[in-house]
Amino acid sequence: MKQFIIEMENYANEHNVPIIEKDSIAFIMKYIKSHNIKNVLEIGSAILLMFM
């Protein structure tokens, strides 16, 4: 998962695509894991991270 996020950040930086802050990503990932969430509907980001 971590490598995937790094690749997405690199893509965003190379193509001037705004992305969510790292602190926010860490919070969302922790929340998803701690609540055993299986599906996420995300609306509004330029880059979508899919958690499976």
C-alpha positions as a printed Julia matrix, in Angstrom:
52×3 Matrix{Float64}:
   0.0    0.0     0.0
   2.78   2.41    0.94
   4.56   2.0    -2.4
   1.29   2.66   -4.23
   0.82   5.94   -2.36
   4.38   6.99   -3.17
   3.77   6.3    -6.86
   0.55   8.35   -6.78
   2.37  11.25   -5.06
   5.11  11.15   -7.69
   2.54  11.19  -10.49
   0.73  14.13   -8.87
   3.95  16.09   -8.49
   5.02  15.45  -12.08
   1.62  16.47  -13.48
   0.76  19.33  -11.06
  -2.24  17.46   -9.66
  -3.35  18.56   -6.16
  -3.56  15.73   -3.63
  -4.59  15.28   -0.02
  -2.09  16.09    2.75
  -0.07  13.2     4.21
  -1.56  13.71    7.68
  -5.04  13.35    6.24
  -4.07  10.18    4.37
  -2.64   8.71    7.58
  -5.85   9.54    9.49
  -8.09   8.03    6.81
  -5.99   4.86    6.59
  -6.0    4.45   10.38
  -9.76   5.01   10.53
 -10.41   2.49    7.75
  -8.24  -0.16    9.42
  -9.53   0.4    12.96
 -13.18   0.24   11.85
 -12.63  -2.7     9.48
 -14.13  -0.74    6.59
 -14.43  -2.77    3.38
 -15.76  -0.15    0.93
 -15.1    3.55    0.5
 -16.99   6.0    -1.69
 -14.78   8.99   -2.36
 -16.11  12.03   -4.14
 -14.07  15.06   -5.07
 -10.38  14.16   -5.18
  -8.3   14.57   -8.3
  -6.49  11.32   -7.45
  -8.43   8.41   -6.03
  -6.81   5.84   -3.79
  -8.71   2.59   -3.68
  -8.49   0.42   -0.56
  -9.4   -3.22   -1.06
